[in-house]
């Protein structure tokens, strides 16, 4: 028995020594003393035209954001000079680009606006959406019907190319990192958000979501949750409670 106990003890000591050599990982997969990997910071939405975002979209306003559906590869706009190497699209006139774009030609020559409330072209926005370090040109125009059209342009081999065209009624446009999110109110009262990202050819749709706001409960429709017997005693026509009137008389 003593020899068996000594043999079992030797096996246990060998197993513990092997475990110490191998090392034990933490539940996260990190060994003792290993540095934790850096936490990736998620980008926050940033309004491209804050004044229009503050204006908001009234509930039930018809005409939600339209998800762009394009199949053919975008082609360069004709009639424009070569995009400068220094400065890129920011060195060109946005009005000239709008006028050369067949889809935006109706907005050619419109007045520049800085606040919502009237028709015109909003201030141009430049932001890198393709990840090449050169900012794209984002143009939005409000028309008399209350709709807004949004167009995005990039430079390819010295040419101006439209990579996104969308529209809707009283849109709010946000940038989330290198993505664009176009928000609007659908006719059923929901908020619709269409998100676009660069796919190597154009800004393509990656999500199209609707969110509904919870309806507040009316006080009149709230059920009576008081326990039985906790309600106040009803008054009799004579002003006395039923408990004060005494037991009801039995019939003959």
N, C-alpha and C positions, 0 to 999 in steps of 0.2 A: 504493500500500500504506500509506503514511504517513497519507494522508487517511482511509482506511478505519479504521485503528487509532484515529485521533483521534475519528472519528464513533462507534465502538463504545465508547470510553472515556466520551464525553459521554452516551450512552444509559445506561451503567452508573451514572454519577454521578447522573443524573436519577432513576433507579429507587431508589437508596439514599436520596436526599433525600425522595422520596414515602413510603418506608417509615418514615423517621424522623418525618414529620409524622403519619402514621396511628398509629404506636405499636404495640408488640408486647405481647400479653397473655401472662400466665403460663399454665402448663398448667391452673390452676384457673379461668381465665377472668378473673383480676384483672389490671389494668394495674399498671405500676410505681408504687409508692407508695400504691396503694389499700389501705384497711384491710380485713382479712379479716372476713367476717360472724361474728357470735357463734355459738358452738357451743351447740346446744340440750342441756340437761341432762335425761337420761332419769330419770323417777321410779323409785325403788327400792321393792320390796314392803315393806309395813309390816303386821305382824300386829296385828289388832284385839284379839285376846285372847291375849297372849303365853303365858299359863300353859297354855292348851290347845294352842298350837303346840308348846310344849316337850314336852307329853305325847306328841305324835306319834301316828301311826296304824300299828298293827301290820301287817306284810306279810300279804297275803291276806285281810284283814278284808273280809267281804262287804258290799256296799252302797256304791257310789261316789257322788260328788256327782251330783245330778240337775239337768240343764239345765232351767231354767224355760221352759215353753211355754204362753204365754198369747196369745190372739187378741183377745178383747174388751177395749176400753179400760178401765183401772181406774176404779172408782167410789169416791166418798168413803165413809168409814165412818160409819154412823149411830150416834146416841146420844152424840156427843162435843160438847163446847163448841167455840166458834170458836177457832181457833189465834190466840194473842196476836200483835199486830204486833211488840211488843217481846219478844224472847226466843224467839219461834217455838215449834217443837216442844220445845225444851229447857225451856220454861216449863210444859209439860204433864206429867202423871203417866204414865210409860211403862206402868205396870200397867193404867191405864184404857184406853189404846190397845190393849193386848194383849187385854183382855177384850171390847172392841168389835169386834175383828177375827174374823169367822167362822172363818178358817183357823187362827187362833192361840187360839181360845177354850178349847181343851183345856189350854192352858198358863196360863189365868187363875187367879190365886191361888197359883201355885207359889212356893216359897221362892227367895230370891235366893242364888246361889252365886258364890263367888270363885275356886274351884279345881275342876279336873276330878275325877271320881270318883263323883259322885252326881247325881241328877236335880234340875233346877231351872232358873231363868232367869239367864243370865249378866248382868253389869253392862251397862247400855245404852251404846251408842257413838254419838256424833254426828259426822258428817262430811259435808262438802259434796260430793255426788255429781252434782248437776245443773248446777253451775257458776253458780248465781244468787246465791251468797254466803251463803245460808241453809243450815245443816247439816241433813241428813236424820237420821232416827232408825233405828238398826240394832239389832235385837233377835235374840238367839239363845237357844234353850231346849234343854236336854239331857233326854231322856226315859229311862225305865227300860230300854227295849229297846236302848239304846246309840246310838240315832239322835239327830240334832240337826236342828232346824228353824230357818231363818233368815228373817227378814222385814225389809223396808226400807219406811219410810214417809216421805212428803214432804208438804208443805203446798201446797194449790192453792186460791186464793181463800178462804182461811180455813178450809178443810176438810182433814182428814187422809185421805190416799190411800195405799194400799199399792201399791208399784211393783215389788216383788220378793218372791217366796216360793219357797224352795228347801229341800232337805233331803238328808240322807244320814247315813252312820254315821261318827261321830267326825270331824267336819269341822274344818279349819283355814281361817280366813277372813283374807284379806289385802286391803289397799288399795294399788293401784298408781295414784298420782295420783288421779283421780276415778273410776277403775274398781274393781270388786271381783273378787277371784279366790278361788274356793272350791276347796280341795284335799281329796282323799280317796284312799284306796287301793282300787283295784278288786279284784274277786275273783280276777283272774288275776295279781295281784302287781304290776300297773302302778300308777303314780301318775296319777290323773286330775285335771286342772285345768280348771275352767270359768270363763271370764272374762265379766263383765257390764259394760256401759257404758250411759250414759243416751242414749236415742234421741229425747228430746223428749216421750215419753209414759210410758215405763217403763224399768227396767233390763233390757236385752235381751242375749241371748247373742251374743257376737262370736267366741268360740273355745271349742272343747271338745277338749282334747288328752289323749293318754295317752303316758306316757314309761316305758320299760322299763329297768331297771337291768341292766348287763352282768353275765353270770354269771362268777364267778371260775373260772379253769382249775384243775382238780384236778392236784396234782403227779404222781399215778399215771398220768394220761392224757397227760402231757407226752412228746412224741416224743424219741428219742435223737438229738441233732443232732451227736454227735461224729463227726469224719471217720473214714473207714475206716482200720483199722490202728492207731488210737489206743487201742483197748480193751486192758485188761490181759491178759496171756497166761494161758490156762487152765491149771490144775494137773492133772496126771495123778493117778490113784489112788495112785501111789507117792510123791507129793509133789513130783515133778519136773515142770518145765514141758515142753511138747511140744518146744520148741526144744532142751532139754538131752538129750532122749531120743535124738536123732540121727535120721537119715532112716529112714522106714519100710522094712521089708524087702520086697523084691519077691518075688512068687510064682514058682514054677517055670515 
